[in-house]
Amino acid sequence: MISPQADTLLLVGAGLLAGVVVGRLLPAKGETRAAQDSGRTSYYKSLNYILSNEHDKAIEEFTRMVDLDSETVEVYLGLGSLFRSKGEVGRAIRIHQSIIVRPSLDKKIKVQAYFDLGLDYQKAGLFDSAIDTFKTVIQLDPRHPAAYRHLEKIYEDERSWDKAFEVQKQIQKLTKSKDTMVLAHLQTEMGKTLQEQGKKDEATRVYRKAIQIDPRCVDAYLHLGDLYHEAGKSQKAIDMWEGVSARTPQYAFLTYKRLEAAYYELGRYEEMEQTYERNVVRNPGDIQSRLVLGDHYFRKGDLEGAVREYQEVLKLYPNCVEAHQKLGEVFLAQGNTDAVQQELQHLVEIFSTKYLFYHCGECGFESKNILWRCPQCKTWDSFVH
């Protein structure tokens, strides 16, 4: 099955081909009538095959066209894209390499050939070659945003966060955009790497820079708080994590286990109840906070409070499996067997639900945990309930 990306490439190939067809309607100097007719027939056939999704036949006709007129560079470019879309990356690489070595090649065509070669290398997993090739594109055309974007994605996949950060700054400068959150995330990833290497002072500095770039970067607050906690600075860690709830209440639940540990160490665990209740007031639709608050009430023996919070969750999201499960546990503790049976019936009906899963708003990728960067489409901050 051809992917949507491959279909896009095929349409691009069709556009190139259509332009070449128009040119081929006019006879070249010294060209025989038979050659004209043969070339014109191949062009039309290739175009029809692409439009009818008969890609193998399109490639066959494309190859025949190249044999007829080896100087038609646009055809080579289209053929290389078709090979890449079909997974024949080696053939695509050879075609694009053969284009860039041609003397007196038009600069625009040369840039496109290098860019396509970079895409070939990237798809083949030859990332060092892809990086060098995209850099060549940028040298030839410093205002080529697509080359910068592909270069950044490779650096991100290789966890070269400092290089990805610099490229992202170039992209924003070039496109006159301002996406401080992406820059902050890249800084945070740099901090995590430094933290893993035991360079805690440097990591602290980088996390602070991430927060300075964008105060909404939750991940930076979480990890900076972790460093403070490890250093025995529990109150500073608490302040950092409580700041997440104040700035971005929808992410408050990410701080709870951290806050519980810190408050427990300080002998102030009773303050967690205030934290839960405060966050529910800040964001009444936050089912995660309500579930945690319900658990807290259940542990301390406030069964009515637990029932109230779990039922509030079910008012918001009737198919929330976790709320039904917890509500059943409370009813069981109360000895209310009829209510327990009712909750079990609800669970049977919605057992396969994925409601509490997170999914990427761009490509639909699902995860049980919130992710700051989608592993499938590589988009930042795209995960939602």
Backbone torsions as a table, in degrees:
resi	resn	phi	psi	omega
1	MET	NA	135.1	179.9
2	ILE	-82.7	132.7	-179.3
3	SER	-74.5	162.7	175.7
4	PRO	-57.8	-35.3	178.2
5	GLN	-64.3	-40.3	179.2
6	ALA	-65.4	-39.9	177.6
7	ASP	-60.0	-39.3	178.7
8	THR	-62.3	-44.2	179.3
9	LEU	-62.8	-38.6	179.6
10	LEU	-66.0	-37.4	177.5
11	LEU	-66.4	-38.8	175.4
12	VAL	-60.7	-42.9	177.6
13	GLY	-61.4	-38.3	178.8
14	ALA	-64.5	-39.4	178.5
15	GLY	-63.9	-44.5	177.1
16	LEU	-59.6	-44.7	-177.7
17	LEU	-63.2	-41.0	-179.3
18	ALA	-61.7	-40.3	178.1
19	GLY	-63.7	-39.3	179.7
20	VAL	-68.1	-35.1	179.3
21	VAL	-57.6	-44.8	-178.9
22	VAL	-59.1	-43.7	178.8
23	GLY	-63.5	-35.0	-176.4
24	ARG	-75.7	-14.1	177.7
25	LEU	-67.2	-21.9	177.3
26	LEU	-95.2	128.2	-177.0
27	PRO	-66.7	137.6	174.3
28	ALA	-77.2	153.2	-178.9
29	LYS	-62.2	128.2	177.6
30	GLY	81.8	1.2	-177.7
31	GLU	-84.5	135.3	-180.0
32	THR	-73.9	159.0	179.1
33	ARG	-62.8	-37.2	-179.3
34	ALA	-64.9	-40.7	179.7
35	ALA	-66.6	-40.1	178.1
36	GLN	-59.5	-48.6	-177.2
37	ASP	-63.6	-41.8	-179.1
38	SER	-64.1	-45.0	179.9
39	GLY	-64.0	-43.8	-179.1
40	ARG	-61.8	-40.1	-179.9
41	THR	-63.8	-43.6	-179.9
42	SER	-63.9	-40.5	179.4
43	TYR	-61.7	-47.9	-179.5
44	TYR	-62.5	-42.0	-179.7
45	LYS	-61.7	-45.9	-178.9
46	SER	-60.7	-44.0	-179.9
47	LEU	-61.9	-44.5	179.4
48	ASN	-63.9	-39.1	179.8
49	TYR	-65.6	-40.4	179.0
50	ILE	-64.3	-46.8	-177.7
51	LEU	-66.2	-26.4	179.7
52	SER	-97.7	11.2	176.9
53	ASN	63.3	23.5	174.5
54	GLU	-94.4	76.9	-167.6
55	HIS	-69.9	-37.0	179.8
56	ASP	-62.6	-41.6	179.7
57	LYS	-68.9	-34.4	178.2
58	ALA	-63.5	-42.4	178.6
59	ILE	-62.7	-41.4	179.7
60	GLU	-61.0	-44.4	179.7
61	GLU	-69.8	-37.8	177.9
62	PHE	-58.5	-45.4	179.3
63	THR	-61.3	-39.7	179.3
64	ARG	-64.0	-37.8	179.0
65	MET	-64.4	-40.1	179.3
66	VAL	-62.8	-37.9	177.2
67	ASP	-63.6	-35.9	-178.1
68	LEU	-72.7	-35.4	-175.3
69	ASP	-146.5	89.1	-174.0
70	SER	-71.3	-10.4	-179.4
71	GLU	-90.7	-3.3	-179.1
72	THR	-81.0	88.1	-172.6
73	VAL	-64.5	-36.4	179.9
74	GLU	-58.1	-34.8	179.6
75	VAL	-67.9	-41.1	176.5
76	TYR	-59.1	-44.6	179.2
77	LEU	-59.8	-46.1	178.7
78	GLY	-62.8	-39.5	-179.9
79	LEU	-66.2	-41.8	178.1
80	GLY	-61.2	-41.5	178.0
81	SER	-63.9	-38.6	178.0
82	LEU	-64.3	-43.7	178.6
83	PHE	-61.7	-42.9	179.9
84	ARG	-63.2	-41.4	-178.8
85	SER	-65.8	-25.2	178.4
86	LYS	-90.0	0.0	179.1
87	GLY	87.9	3.0	179.0
88	GLU	-90.8	68.9	-170.4
89	VAL	-68.8	-35.5	179.3
90	GLY	-58.6	-42.8	179.6
91	ARG	-67.9	-38.6	178.2
92	ALA	-62.4	-42.1	179.6
93	ILE	-61.5	-45.5	-178.7
94	ARG	-62.9	-39.1	179.3
95	ILE	-64.2	-48.3	-177.2
96	HIS	-69.1	-33.5	174.9
97	GLN	-64.4	-36.5	-179.2
98	SER	-69.3	-24.7	-180.0
99	ILE	-76.7	-46.0	-171.6
100	ILE	-69.9	-16.7	179.1
101	VAL	-89.5	-2.6	-179.5
102	ARG	-70.0	135.5	178.5
103	PRO	-72.8	153.7	176.2
104	SER	55.6	35.5	179.4
105	LEU	-78.2	135.1	177.8
106	ASP	-56.2	136.1	-174.4
107	LYS	-59.2	-41.7	-179.6
108	LYS	-61.2	-43.1	178.5
109	ILE	-66.3	-39.3	-179.4
110	LYS	-63.1	-43.6	178.3
111	VAL	-60.6	-44.6	-179.5
112	GLN	-64.4	-39.4	-180.0
113	ALA	-64.2	-43.7	177.5
114	TYR	-63.7	-41.6	179.9
115	PHE	-63.1	-44.8	178.0
116	ASP	-62.5	-37.0	177.8
117	LEU	-65.0	-38.9	176.1
118	GLY	-61.1	-40.7	176.9
119	LEU	-63.6	-38.0	177.4
120	ASP	-60.5	-50.7	-178.7
121	TYR	-61.5	-40.6	-179.3
122	GLN	-63.0	-43.6	-180.0
123	LYS	-67.8	-31.3	-179.6
124	ALA	-79.8	-6.8	-178.9
125	GLY	81.4	12.5	178.0
126	LEU	-91.0	73.9	-167.5
127	PHE	-70.3	-35.1	177.9
128	ASP	-62.5	-43.1	178.3
129	SER	-66.2	-38.5	179.2
130	ALA	-63.9	-42.8	179.4
131	ILE	-60.8	-48.4	-179.9
132	ASP	-60.3	-39.1	-177.1
133	THR	-70.7	-43.2	177.4
134	PHE	-64.8	-33.6	175.0
135	LYS	-64.5	-36.6	176.7
136	THR	-64.4	-41.6	176.5
137	VAL	-57.2	-44.5	-178.2
138	ILE	-66.7	-35.6	176.2
139	GLN	-64.4	-40.1	179.8
140	LEU	-74.4	-35.2	-178.4
141	ASP	-140.3	89.0	-177.4
142	PRO	-61.2	-12.4	179.5
143	ARG	-111.2	53.9	-179.4
144	HIS	-117.2	85.8	-172.9
145	PRO	-60.2	-34.3	-178.3
146	ALA	-63.5	-38.1	178.9
147	ALA	-64.5	-42.6	176.9
148	TYR	-60.9	-43.2	-176.7
149	ARG	-64.5	-43.8	179.0
150	HIS	-66.1	-36.7	178.1
151	LEU	-63.2	-43.1	179.6
152	GLU	-63.5	-42.7	-178.5
153	LYS	-61.2	-39.1	178.1
154	ILE	-64.5	-45.5	178.5
155	TYR	-60.3	-39.4	177.8
156	GLU	-63.7	-45.5	-179.6
157	ASP	-64.4	-29.7	177.7
158	GLU	-87.8	1.3	-179.3
159	ARG	62.1	28.5	173.2
160	SER	-90.1	71.8	-168.4
161	TRP	-66.7	-33.2	179.8
162	ASP	-66.0	-39.5	178.3
163	LYS	-70.4	-39.7	177.8
164	ALA	-61.6	-38.4	179.2
165	PHE	-61.1	-46.4	-179.2
166	GLU	-65.3	-39.9	179.4
167	VAL	-67.3	-40.2	179.2
168	GLN	-62.0	-37.4	176.2
169	LYS	-62.6	-39.6	178.0
170	GLN	-64.8	-40.2	179.3
171	ILE	-61.4	-46.3	-178.1
172	GLN	-67.1	-35.0	176.0
173	LYS	-66.6	-42.3	-177.8
174	LEU	-68.2	-42.4	-176.1
175	THR	-91.3	0.4	-178.7
176	LYS	55.0	39.9	178.1
177	SER	-109.3	169.1	179.6
178	LYS	-142.8	92.6	179.1
179	ASP	-112.7	79.7	-176.2
180	THR	-65.9	-26.1	-178.3
181	MET	-65.9	-41.0	177.8
182	VAL	-62.5	-44.4	178.6
183	LEU	-60.6	-40.6	179.7
184	ALA	-66.0	-40.2	178.0
185	HIS	-63.1	-41.5	179.6
186	LEU	-64.4	-40.1	174.9
187	GLN	-61.7	-42.4	-179.5
188	THR	-62.1	-40.9	178.0
189	GLU	-64.4	-35.8	174.2
190	MET	-60.6	-42.8	179.3
191	GLY	-62.2	-41.7	179.5
192	LYS	-61.6	-41.7	178.8
193	THR	-62.0	-44.7	178.5
194	LEU	-63.3	-39.1	179.3
195	GLN	-64.4	-41.9	177.5
196	GLU	-62.3	-30.9	-179.8
197	GLN	-84.1	1.4	179.7
198	GLY	81.5	8.2	-179.6
199	LYS	-91.1	72.3	-170.2
200	LYS	-69.8	-36.7	179.2
201	ASP	-64.8	-43.6	178.2
202	GLU	-65.3	-40.1	178.8
203	ALA	-61.6	-42.2	178.3
204	THR	-58.9	-44.8	179.9
205	ARG	-62.1	-41.9	-178.1
206	VAL	-69.4	-40.3	177.1
207	TYR	-61.6	-41.0	178.3
208	ARG	-63.5	-37.8	178.0
209	LYS	-65.3	-39.2	178.2
210	ALA	-60.1	-43.6	179.2
211	ILE	-66.5	-35.9	177.5
212	GLN	-65.8	-38.8	179.2
213	ILE	-65.5	-44.3	178.7
214	ASP	-149.8	107.0	-178.0
215	PRO	-64.0	-7.2	178.9
216	ARG	-89.6	0.6	-174.9
217	CYS	-76.1	92.0	-175.4
218	VAL	-57.9	-43.6	-175.7
219	ASP	-58.5	-36.0	179.2
220	ALA	-66.5	-42.8	177.9
221	TYR	-62.1	-43.1	-178.3
222	LEU	-59.5	-47.7	-175.4
223	HIS	-77.0	-32.3	175.0
224	LEU	-65.6	-40.3	174.9
225	GLY	-60.7	-39.8	178.1
226	ASP	-59.2	-43.0	179.7
227	LEU	-63.8	-42.3	177.3
228	TYR	-61.7	-42.1	-178.5
229	HIS	-64.1	-43.3	178.7
230	GLU	-62.4	-31.9	-179.1
231	ALA	-83.1	3.9	179.9
232	GLY	82.4	9.3	179.6
233	LYS	-96.1	67.3	-171.9
234	SER	-62.0	-39.8	-178.3
235	GLN	-66.7	-39.0	177.1
236	LYS	-64.0	-37.7	177.8
237	ALA	-64.3	-44.5	179.3
238	ILE	-60.4	-44.9	179.1
239	ASP	-59.4	-40.2	-179.6
240	MET	-64.9	-45.7	-177.3
241	TRP	-72.6	-37.2	176.4
242	GLU	-63.6	-29.7	177.4
243	GLY	-63.0	-30.2	177.2
244	VAL	-62.2	-45.5	-179.2
245	SER	-62.9	-37.9	-178.0
246	ALA	-71.1	-39.4	-176.0
247	ARG	-85.3	-42.0	-176.3
248	THR	-134.2	77.2	-174.8
249	PRO	-58.3	-23.4	179.8
250	GLN	-67.5	-16.1	178.8
251	TYR	-107.7	13.5	-177.4
252	ALA	-57.6	-36.8	-175.6
253	PHE	-60.5	-22.7	179.6
254	LEU	-70.4	-16.0	-177.4
255	THR	-96.0	-11.3	-166.7
256	TYR	-63.4	-49.2	-179.5
257	LYS	-62.7	-36.8	177.1
258	ARG	-64.2	-47.5	-179.1
259	LEU	-64.7	-39.8	179.4
260	GLU	-58.5	-44.7	-179.5
261	ALA	-64.2	-43.1	-177.5
262	ALA	-68.2	-45.3	179.5
263	TYR	-64.3	-37.5	179.2
264	TYR	-62.9	-42.9	179.8
265	GLU	-63.6	-33.4	-179.8
266	LEU	-85.4	-1.7	-178.7
267	GLY	71.1	27.4	-177.3
268	ARG	-125.6	37.6	-173.7
269	TYR	-62.4	-26.4	-178.7
270	GLU	-62.3	-18.5	179.6
271	GLU	-72.5	-14.7	179.3
272	MET	-64.0	-34.9	179.1
273	GLU	-60.5	-41.1	177.7
274	GLN	-63.7	-38.6	178.9
275	THR	-63.1	-47.7	179.2
276	TYR	-59.1	-49.9	-176.6
277	GLU	-63.9	-38.9	179.1
278	ARG	-62.8	-40.8	-178.4
279	ASN	-72.1	-31.9	175.7
280	VAL	-66.3	-38.0	177.1
281	VAL	-66.2	-41.7	-179.6
282	ARG	-63.9	-38.6	-174.8
283	ASN	-138.6	81.3	-174.6
284	PRO	-58.6	-23.3	-179.3
285	GLY	-89.0	6.6	-178.4
286	ASP	-81.6	97.8	-176.6
287	ILE	-68.6	-29.9	179.7
288	GLN	-63.5	-44.3	179.5
289	SER	-66.3	-39.2	179.1
290	ARG	-65.6	-39.5	177.8
291	LEU	-63.2	-43.8	179.7
292	VAL	-65.9	-40.7	178.0
293	LEU	-64.4	-41.1	176.3
294	GLY	-60.6	-41.6	177.4
295	ASP	-61.3	-40.3	-179.3
296	HIS	-63.6	-45.8	178.4
297	TYR	-61.2	-41.3	-178.6
298	PHE	-62.3	-44.1	-178.5
299	ARG	-64.0	-35.9	-178.2
300	LYS	-87.5	1.7	175.1
301	GLY	90.8	5.7	177.5
302	ASP	-87.1	79.6	-174.7
303	LEU	-67.5	-36.1	179.1
304	GLU	-64.9	-40.7	177.0
305	GLY	-63.1	-39.7	179.0
306	ALA	-64.3	-45.8	178.7
307	VAL	-59.1	-43.1	-178.5
308	ARG	-59.1	-45.7	-177.9
309	GLU	-69.3	-42.3	179.8
310	TYR	-64.9	-37.1	178.4
311	GLN	-69.6	-33.0	174.9
312	GLU	-63.0	-38.9	176.9
313	VAL	-61.2	-43.4	-177.8
314	LEU	-71.0	-25.1	173.0
315	LYS	-65.9	-38.0	179.6
316	LEU	-75.6	-43.4	-175.4
317	TYR	-139.6	89.4	-173.4
318	PRO	-58.8	-23.0	-177.5
319	ASN	-99.8	21.7	179.5
320	CYS	-73.4	106.0	-176.4
321	VAL	-58.8	-45.7	-175.9
322	GLU	-61.3	-40.1	179.4
323	ALA	-64.8	-41.7	177.1
324	HIS	-62.4	-41.3	179.8
325	GLN	-62.7	-47.3	-177.6
326	LYS	-68.0	-38.0	177.9
327	LEU	-63.3	-39.2	176.7
328	GLY	-61.7	-38.6	178.7
329	GLU	-63.8	-40.8	179.5
330	VAL	-66.7	-45.2	179.9
331	PHE	-61.8	-36.0	178.1
332	LEU	-64.6	-41.7	178.2
333	ALA	-65.0	-30.0	178.6
334	GLN	-82.0	-10.6	-177.7
335	GLY	79.0	17.2	-178.6
336	ASN	-90.4	82.0	-173.3
337	THR	-66.8	-33.7	179.3
338	ASP	-63.3	-42.9	179.3
339	ALA	-67.2	-36.3	177.1
340	VAL	-61.6	-45.4	-179.9
341	GLN	-62.1	-36.6	178.9
342	GLN	-65.7	-41.1	178.7
343	GLU	-67.1	-37.7	177.0
344	LEU	-62.6	-38.0	177.6
345	GLN	-63.8	-41.0	176.4
346	HIS	-59.8	-42.2	-178.1
347	LEU	-65.3	-38.2	177.7
348	VAL	-61.1	-39.6	-177.3
349	GLU	-70.8	-32.1	-174.8
350	ILE	-120.3	24.0	-172.8
351	PHE	-57.4	-34.1	-175.4
352	SER	-89.3	8.2	-177.2
353	THR	-63.3	148.4	176.0
354	LYS	-115.8	30.4	-169.4
355	TYR	-58.1	-42.0	-175.9
356	LEU	-83.7	5.2	174.7
357	PHE	-75.4	151.6	172.3
358	TYR	-97.0	149.1	177.5
359	HIS	-138.7	151.6	179.5
360	CYS	-75.4	127.6	179.8
361	GLY	-70.8	-13.8	179.7
362	GLU	-90.9	-48.5	-173.6
363	CYS	-120.4	-7.3	177.1
364	GLY	89.2	-0.2	-179.8
365	PHE	-56.4	134.5	-176.4
366	GLU	-106.3	147.6	178.4
367	SER	-150.7	145.4	176.2
368	LYS	-74.0	-20.4	179.8
369	ASN	-117.0	153.1	177.1
370	ILE	-72.6	136.0	179.5
371	LEU	-119.9	140.9	-178.9
372	TRP	-82.9	-22.9	178.2
373	ARG	-134.9	125.8	-177.7
374	CYS	-67.5	126.1	179.5
375	PRO	-70.9	-14.7	-178.0
376	GLN	-93.6	-54.7	-177.2
377	CYS	-101.9	-2.3	174.8
378	LYS	67.6	18.9	-179.5
379	THR	-84.8	140.7	177.8
380	TRP	-86.1	145.0	173.0
381	ASP	53.2	46.1	-176.3
382	SER	-111.6	1.3	-174.5
383	PHE	-88.9	131.7	-180.0
384	VAL	-135.6	165.9	174.3
385	HIS	-69.6	NA	NA
